[in-house]
Amino acid sequence: MPPGHRPGLRHLWEILQEDLAAAHAHDPAARTRLEVALGYPGVHALWVHRLSHRMWHHPPLRLAARLLSQVARFVTGIEIHPGAVIGRRLFIDHGMGVVIGETAVIGSDCILFHGSTLGGRSMTRGKRHPTLGDRVMVGAGAKVLGPVTLGDDVQVGANAVVVKDVPAGAVALGVPAQVRMPRQPAAERDNHSDPALLIEYMI
């Protein structure tokens, strides 16, 4: 069970409401929560994952959980393995092409842009996908590969390829990603801006 989650349908309903509120708050194009609930594939994929992840913890339901995740992939273009651990209030913007692997762990209040991948570099069993702290943002097309750890408040620029740990508050840019520590503290930065703008840290 992800941190901050508890068993029971009532608590699951609270988590789903938080997901909806997070998407509405983070996207300036969202006019109403009803629009988000009906028209945002990132929210739909996350909601299906909340259910399939609970099913995954019951071995007789694992096949059903996997098939349910594939239905969500077909409908939304977002692939989330039911074994992935996702914290509260994740926002997947646009979403098409997002992939989250089985052993990935995502903290709370994170943002993933379209085309981003939390993938593996090995075909062996065990922990092979990334761990993201809280308030991490992964830019469009970025790849975070292997059992690496991204600390709290990390920002990954668009199309970056991250294969090493990134300390809290840092910015990772480029291929392979280079780590920069911005002068501005993480608490003062705009954590909702497009990560493509983070190229300014390279200048």
Salt bridges, closest charged atoms under 4 A:
GLU14 OE1 - HIS11 ND1 3.34
GLU18 OE2 - ARG88 NH2 2.71
GLU18 OE1 - ARG89 NH1 3.21
ASP19 OD1 - ARG50 NH2 2.91
GLU35 OE1 - ARG31 NE 3.40
GLU79 OE1 - ARG73 NE 2.73
GLU102 OE1 - ARG128 NH2 2.86
ASP109 OD1 - ARG89 NE 2.60
ASP152 OD2 - ARG135 NH2 3.99
ASP153 OD1 - ARG135 NE 2.75
